Amino acid sequence: MGTSISSWENVTAYFSFADSPMMLALFALGCAAIVTGLIVSIKKHEDDAFDDLK
């Protein structure tokens, strides 16, 4: 497994918003919202499934 990147020149093309704290914060909040939504959705599904067994 190799990589086509042979130098660190123009690395900003690969990490276009890594130097922007606002964009990193928005990205982190978006990820947290997705994870929270998944957990809530899974809990609702599991609660419904267990209620069906009663």
C-alpha positions in Angstrom: 0.0 0.0 0.0 1.6 3.2 -1.1 0.5 6.8 -1.4 0.7 9.2 -4.2 1.7 12.1 -1.8 5.4 12.5 -2.0 5.8 15.9 -0.3 4.0 18.3 2.1 3.8 21.1 -0.5 0.3 22.4 -1.1 -1.1 20.3 1.7 -3.8 22.9 2.2 -5.5 21.4 -0.8 -6.1 18.3 1.3 -7.1 19.9 4.5 -9.0 22.9 3.3 -10.7 24.0 6.6 -8.2 22.6 9.2 -7.0 26.1 10.1 -10.6 27.5 10.7 -11.8 26.9 14.3 -15.4 27.9 13.3 -15.5 25.2 10.6 -14.0 22.6 12.9 -16.5 23.4 15.6 -19.4 23.2 13.1 -18.1 19.8 11.9 -17.7 18.5 15.4 -21.3 19.7 16.3 -22.6 18.0 13.2 -20.9 14.8 14.1 -22.3 15.0 17.6 -25.8 15.6 16.3 -25.6 12.6 14.0 -24.4 10.3 16.8 -27.0 11.6 19.2 -29.7 11.1 16.6 -28.6 7.6 16.0 -28.6 6.7 19.7 -32.1 8.2 20.1 -33.3 6.3 17.1 -31.8 3.0 18.2 -33.3 3.4 21.7 -36.7 4.1 20.3 -36.5 1.0 18.1 -35.4 -1.2 21.0 -38.1 0.1 23.3 -40.7 -0.6 20.6 -39.3 -4.1 20.0 -39.4 -5.0 23.7 -42.9 -3.6 24.1 -44.0 -5.9 21.3 -42.7 -8.9 23.2 -44.9 -8.1 26.3 
